[in-house]
């Protein structure tokens, strides 16, 4: 196992400190109003130190998105592994994804509700590692779908990956309006997991 030397550990800790400070400032002030100086003050580092790790505010924010995505997927997989049965695993996955976005509401709202082109400029430059993490997460959902097909809780004729995309889209369609404050009632995002699963398994038709 490779062990980091002290210099590498210190560098890693500083980067972690900066990302943690940036997350707090972004969530508090919003993307456009946040400056690198604000982040430096929160992290208790010189502004020049921040620039040693991140070339600008956008690259810092993109790094946060990658970090958040990694935290989301690893946390979900850990909790899914604790339960038995594919249907129960899918239930845990849906619930935990909604819980994660609810608990990180302020941060994720920036991406979906800020104006001034943030959604477009950021979206087009999402890092390859972040995209790869998301694609691996979709593959993981597809794997759970296949397990459910073997157990007989999802139709065998359905394409697993296409079905995984459908479930992921349903979760996103639930999360995004909630983050924008478009919900008809003030409700917890996690409480909508049964709604998502009900539509996923039962559909909306009467026949």
N, C-alpha and C positions, 0 to 999 in steps of 0.2 A: 504493500500500500504506500502510495506517495504521500509524504508528509511535507506540509508547507513550512518553509523557514520563517523566521520571525518577521523579516521584511515583507514577505508575501502575505503573512497573516495580518500584519498591520495595514497593508494596502487593501486587503479584502474587508477588514473591519471598517476602514474609512469609507469605502464604497457603500457598505451596508448602512452606515450612519447617514450618508448623503441621501440615499434612496428613501430611508425612513423619514428624514426631515422633509424631503421633497413631497412625499405622499401627504404629509400633514399640511404643508403649505398649499399644495394644489387643491386639496379637499376644502380648505378654509377659504382661500381667496379666488379659486377658479384658475383655469389655465392662463387666460390672457392677462390677468392682473398680477400674476406671479412673476417675479424676476429672479435671476440667479443670485442676486444680492439677498433677497428674502430667504432663499434656501440656505445660503451660506450662514446667515444669522441664526436660523433655526438649527442648523447642524453644528454651529459654533466652530466653523472653519473660515479661513480667508476665502474670498471669492476666487482668487487664483487657484486655490486647492480644488475647488469644485470643477474648474475648467481643465484640470489635469486628468479628470476622470470622464467628463462629459463635455463635448464640444459646444453644446448649446442647450437651451431649455427643451427643445423638441426631442433631442436624442435622449435626454434624461427621462422625459415622459415615456418615450418608447421603451426604454429599459424597464420602467416601472410596469408597463403593460405586460412585458415578457415575464417579469418576476411574478406578477399577480396571476398570470395564466398558469405558470408553473406551480404556484401555491395551490391554485384551484384544483388542478388535475391530480396532483399528488395527494392532497387532502381527501378528495373524493375516492380515489382508488383505495386508500387506506381504510376508509369507513365501509366501502363496498365489500372489501375482503373479509370483514367481520361477520357478514351474514351469509346464509345458505339459500340456494335457490335463485335462479336467474330473475324471476319476477320480483323477488324481494330486493335483489341487487339493483335492478333498474329503478325501483321505488326509492331506494336510498340515494342513488345517483341524482335523480330529479330533485329530491328534497334538499340534498346537500348543495347542489348548484344554486338553487334559489336562496338558500340560507347564506351562502357565500356572497352573493350579490347584495343581499339585504344588509349584511354586516359591513360591507364595503361600499355602501350606497353613495356616500359623498364623493369618493374617488371616481367611481364609474359614471356617475351622473355628468361629470365634466365632459367625458368623451361623447355622450349622447345628447347633451342639452346645450352646450356652449354654442354660440353663434360666431360668425366671422370666419367661416371656412375651416374650423379646426377639424371637423369630421372628415373633410376631404383631404386636407394636407397630411394629416396623420395617417389616415387609412391607407393612402397610397404608398406610405413608407414604413409600414409595419415590418419589423425585422424578420429575416428568414427564420431564425430560431423560433420566434414567436409563432409564425405561420406553421412551422413543422410541429411544434407542440400542439397546436390546435388540431392539425391533421391526425396526429397520433391519438389525440383524445377522441376524435370521431371514429378512428379505427377501434378504439377500446369500446366505445358504445356499440359498434357493429359486432364486436366479439360477444358482448352481453346479449345482443339480439339473437345471434346464432345459438347461444346457450339456451335462450328461451324457446327457440324453434325446436331444439332437440327435446326440450321438456314438454313441448306441446302447448305453451301459453301464447305463442305468436305463430301465425300461419307460416308453414314451411315454404310456400311458394313465393313469399315476399323476399325481395333482394335485401340482404342484411345491411349493406352499406347505405342503400337508398333509404331504408327504414330508419337507420341511425341519423341520417341527415334530416329526415322528417321530425324525429323526436327532438333533435338539437334545435331545429327551426321553431318548434312549438315552445320550447323553453325560452328562446330568444324573444319570441312574440309575446310572451308573458312578462319577461324581465324588462324589456325596453319601455313599454308604456308606463310600467310602475316607476321606473327611474325618472321618466319625464313628468310624473305626477298626473298621468292621464286616467288613473283608475277612477271608476265611478264612486267607489267608497274607499275610505282610508282603511286599508287592510295590510296585514303583514304579507310580504312576498312568499315566505315559506308556507303560508296557509293555502296557497294556490296550487301546491303540488298535487293534491288529489284531483283538482280540476284538470290539470295537464294530463295526468295518468288516465283519468276517466275518458277524455276525448281520444287519447292515444290508443287505448285498448278497445273502446266501444264505438268510436266515431260519433257523428252527430245525426245520422239517419235514423228513421223509425223502423226500418226494415233491414 
